[in-house]
Amino acid sequence: MKTVRVWYTDFWPGFNPEDLFLLEGLSDDIRVVLDPRQPQVLFYSCFDTMHRTYDDCVRVFYTGENVRPDFNVCDYGIGFDHMTFGDRYLRHPFYLEDLALAEQVRDRAPIDARLVEDRGFCTFIYSNGRADPVRDAFFHHLSAHRPVNSLGRHLRNDDSFSRMTGLKPVPAKLKVMGGFNFAIAFENSGTPGYTTEKIFHAFAARCIPIYWGNPLVDLDFNPRAFVNRHDFPDDESCIAHVMQLAADPQRMVAMLNEPVFADGNDPSFRRQELADFINHILHQEPEAARRRTRYGYAPVYVRRNAPRQRSWFSKLNMKRKAWRKALRSR
């Protein structure tokens, strides 16, 4: 059995390295050991720059945000963009991380008109007010036609979500969303390929998503199962379509009974793709797995574009802080 020393850095607040994120499909002949001092493989994200202090290892970038991998800095990248870059890149959207929920959504049973007749109109659940202004604008435009329940911290007009207890955040969100026929599922920003959990959670709550963000979203989800703002010239024409649907329970039921995932986008297969990608990296010896170049102008470019230039002593102190933090989390 091969032992590989790995570590995680620059992930979101509250991230726990002990969860071995991205390693659920690890091959049986690989044993992973967490090592914050001298990892052979470093998994990192976009929330800090600590990864730059780990030079003598293979770097694997992961993002759930609308940012690109910099392949001058990382050896491998996992992101949202539809692109091919040899064995160095995998498109694996964030919504695929909850495989059990994805399979449940894929295999859901049909519903009848009784569900839509007993529910509210539309929900809007966001905590981030720094998103593209198109999101808030659509909320206000739709609310002018029929009240929309805003349940998150941003633009809240209904506190039923905040009063829920006894459930973790995602199950609580899905439960409260399940009381509505529609859900505004706009991304924080719009970029081809960038599909997050927002539309997926609307599907999981058995709502009809009203989506904006990724103009290629039809490659992820069945276009007959949601309202795509990208298909309309302006908010008003999209809202007119939503209002027609809301007045026709049979059309809503037909949409809610459509398959959720686009053809070829099976969540189980996509998770196996991720496992194969990670296992390919870990099965190689570190020197063979390295892809970023050490020679020519590339190292100069990396040094000049580092967020902050640090002395070796400063880098050592940063690593010491990371080690102490890792020990406290165990």
ABEGO torsion letter per residue (X at the ends): XBBBBBBBBGBBBGBBAAAGBGAAABBAABBBBBBAABBABBBBBAABAAAAABABBBBBBBBABBBBBBAAABABBBBABBBBBEAABBBBBAAAABAAAAAAAAABBBBBAAAAAABBABBBBBABAABBAAAAAAAAAAAAABBBBBABABGBABAAAAABBGBBAAAAAAAAAAABABBBBBBABBBBGBBBAAAAAAAAAGBBBBBBGBAAAAAABBAAABBBAAABABAAAAAAAAAAAAABAAAAAAAAABBABBBGBBAAAAAAAAAAAAAAAAABBAAAABABBABEAAAAAAAAABABBBBAAAAAAAAAAAAAAAAAAX
